[in-house]
Amino acid sequence: MRSKTANYVLLMKRIGKFLGVPYDWRRPTVARTEARWWNPDDPRLFTPKVSGWGYAINFARLLRRH
């Protein structure tokens, strides 16, 4: 018999937003890490985290490296 938590995890999408906060439960990749932490082409300072719930900082934008 599954617990309620296990049922919720099975129903939840791997990427999306909850209460306006992004989440990504996929395994991190180098390409996604670079795109979220160092992407001078992305105008956003705060990007979705590589893995987990919340935001990461786009350091290229923070340091104004274009």
Number of C-alpha atoms within 10 A of each C-alpha: 4 6 7 8 9 10 10 10 10 9 9 10 13 14 14 14 14 10 5 8 11 17 20 18 15 12 10 13 11 8 9 14 15 12 16 23 20 18 19 19 11 15 11 15 19 17 18 21 20 24 19 16 17 17 17 16 16 23 16 19 19 13 11 10 11 9
